[in-house]
Amino acid sequence: MKMHKPLKLLIISIIALISIGQKVIAFEPLSAKELASHCVAYAETPESLDAQFCIRYIQGFSDGAIATNTQVMLNAEAEKKTKETFTERAMRTRKSRGTKQERALQYAEFCLGKTIKLKEIVSKVAKNLEQRKKIEDSILAHAVVYGILKQEYPCQNITTKNNE
């Protein structure tokens, strides 16, 4: 089927106009100040939209850390296997290592363990955000949440918390 030149030009023009008319939305990271404004509602009204935003952000951050760190750890372990000596491999495979997720979280510098509930994590993050006098606009939410998790759930406590 042969397309006429005017029809072809019309189709190209329509596609170009549609392309130009669509807005391009860039990824905009959440600021710590904005997260704090949502988390303020958590203590009093945990069912509110703001509190749910706070909960889901923290849950997503934690889940993302576990997923990402698990894959990074597996890649690092696979690379290490090709470069380690027999003795290093023997020591690595014989020590108690925990689940993939527990091992991976050690790369994140915070360890949530199996028994820690999301409610506890969100309460600690929300309380910490609320206690801050001032949060600069340039500070990102992920940096603050990461710092709080490292402070509240250091990895040296994971075996203690899991065995209680």
C-alpha positions as CSV (number, residue, x, y, z in Angstrom):
1,M,0.0,0.0,0.0
2,K,1.5,3.3,-1.1
3,M,0.8,6.3,1.1
4,H,0.3,9.7,-0.5
5,K,2.9,12.4,0.3
6,P,0.3,14.8,2.0
7,L,-1.1,12.0,4.2
8,K,2.4,10.9,5.2
9,L,3.3,14.5,6.1
10,L,0.1,14.9,8.1
11,I,0.8,11.8,10.1
12,I,4.3,12.9,10.9
13,S,3.0,16.3,11.9
14,I,0.4,14.8,14.2
15,I,3.0,12.6,15.9
16,A,5.4,15.5,16.3
17,L,2.7,17.7,17.9
18,I,1.7,14.9,20.3
19,S,5.3,14.4,21.2
20,I,5.9,18.1,21.9
21,G,2.7,18.5,23.8
22,Q,3.5,15.8,26.4
23,K,5.1,16.9,29.5
24,V,8.3,15.2,30.6
25,I,8.3,14.7,34.3
26,A,11.8,14.1,35.8
27,F,12.3,12.0,38.9
28,E,12.2,14.4,41.9
29,P,13.5,12.9,45.2
30,L,11.4,13.5,48.3
31,S,12.8,16.0,50.8
32,A,13.2,15.1,54.4
33,K,11.1,18.2,55.2
34,E,8.2,16.9,53.2
35,L,8.5,13.4,54.7
36,A,8.5,14.9,58.2
37,S,5.3,16.9,57.3
38,H,3.6,13.6,56.4
39,C,5.0,11.6,59.4
40,V,3.8,14.2,61.9
41,A,0.3,12.7,61.5
42,Y,1.5,9.1,62.3
43,A,1.3,9.3,66.1
44,E,-2.2,10.8,66.3
45,T,-4.0,9.5,63.2
46,P,-2.2,6.5,61.7
47,E,-5.0,5.9,59.3
48,S,-4.8,9.4,57.7
49,L,-3.5,9.9,54.2
50,D,-0.4,11.7,55.5
51,A,0.4,8.9,58.0
52,Q,-0.1,6.3,55.3
53,F,2.3,8.2,53.0
54,C,4.9,8.1,55.8
55,I,4.3,4.4,56.4
56,R,4.5,3.4,52.8
57,Y,7.6,5.6,52.1
58,I,9.5,3.9,55.0
59,Q,8.3,0.5,54.0
60,G,9.4,1.1,50.4
61,F,12.7,2.4,51.6
62,S,13.3,-0.8,53.7
63,D,12.1,-3.2,51.0
64,G,14.2,-1.5,48.4
65,A,17.3,-1.7,50.6
66,I,16.7,-5.4,51.2
67,A,16.1,-6.1,47.5
68,T,19.0,-4.0,46.2
69,N,21.5,-5.1,48.9
70,T,20.6,-8.8,48.4
71,Q,21.5,-8.6,44.7
72,V,24.6,-6.6,45.4
73,M,25.7,-9.1,48.0
74,L,25.0,-12.1,45.8
75,N,27.1,-10.4,43.0
76,A,29.9,-9.6,45.4
77,E,29.9,-13.2,46.8
78,A,29.9,-14.6,43.3
79,E,32.9,-12.4,42.4
80,K,34.7,-13.3,45.7
81,K,34.3,-17.0,45.0
82,T,36.4,-16.6,41.9
83,K,39.2,-14.8,43.7
84,E,39.4,-16.4,47.1
85,T,41.8,-19.0,48.3
86,F,40.7,-22.5,49.5
87,T,41.2,-21.5,53.1
88,E,39.1,-18.3,52.7
89,R,36.3,-20.3,51.0
90,A,36.4,-22.9,53.8
91,M,36.0,-20.2,56.5
92,R,33.3,-18.3,54.5
93,T,31.2,-21.4,53.9
94,R,31.4,-22.8,57.5
95,K,30.5,-19.8,59.6
96,S,26.9,-19.0,60.5
97,R,25.7,-16.5,57.9
98,G,21.9,-16.2,58.2
99,T,19.4,-15.7,55.4
100,K,20.3,-13.8,52.2
101,Q,18.3,-10.8,53.5
102,E,20.1,-10.8,56.8
103,R,23.5,-11.0,55.2
104,A,22.5,-8.3,52.7
105,L,21.3,-5.8,55.3
106,Q,24.8,-5.8,56.8
107,Y,25.9,-4.1,53.6
108,A,23.3,-1.4,54.3
109,E,24.8,-0.9,57.8
110,F,21.4,-1.4,59.4
111,C,19.7,-4.7,60.3
112,L,16.0,-5.0,60.9
113,G,15.8,-8.7,61.8
114,K,12.8,-11.0,61.6
115,T,10.9,-9.9,64.7
116,I,10.9,-6.1,64.1
117,K,7.5,-4.8,63.0
118,L,6.9,-2.1,60.5
119,K,4.9,-0.1,63.1
120,E,8.0,0.0,65.4
121,I,10.3,1.2,62.6
122,V,7.8,3.9,61.4
123,S,7.3,5.1,65.0
124,K,11.0,5.5,65.5
125,V,11.5,7.3,62.2
126,A,8.5,9.6,62.8
127,K,9.6,10.4,66.3
128,N,13.1,11.2,65.2
129,L,11.8,13.5,62.4
130,E,9.4,15.2,64.8
131,Q,12.2,15.9,67.3
132,R,14.4,17.7,64.8
133,K,14.3,21.5,65.3
134,K,14.8,22.4,61.7
135,I,15.2,20.3,58.5
136,E,17.0,22.0,55.6
137,D,15.2,22.0,52.3
138,S,18.2,20.4,50.6
139,I,18.3,17.3,52.8
140,L,16.7,14.3,51.1
141,A,14.3,11.9,52.8
142,H,16.3,8.8,51.9
143,A,19.4,10.2,53.6
144,V,17.6,10.9,56.8
145,V,15.7,7.6,56.9
146,Y,18.9,5.7,56.2
147,G,20.7,7.6,59.0
148,I,17.9,6.9,61.5
149,L,17.8,3.2,60.6
150,K,21.6,2.9,61.0
151,Q,21.3,4.6,64.4
152,E,18.3,2.7,65.7
153,Y,19.1,-0.8,64.2
154,P,22.8,-1.3,64.0
155,C,23.8,-4.8,62.7
156,Q,25.6,-5.9,65.8
157,N,22.2,-6.2,67.5
158,I,20.6,-8.5,64.8
159,T,21.4,-11.8,66.4
160,T,20.3,-10.6,69.9
161,K,16.9,-9.3,68.5
162,N,16.3,-12.4,66.5
163,N,17.0,-14.7,69.5
164,E,14.8,-12.9,72.0
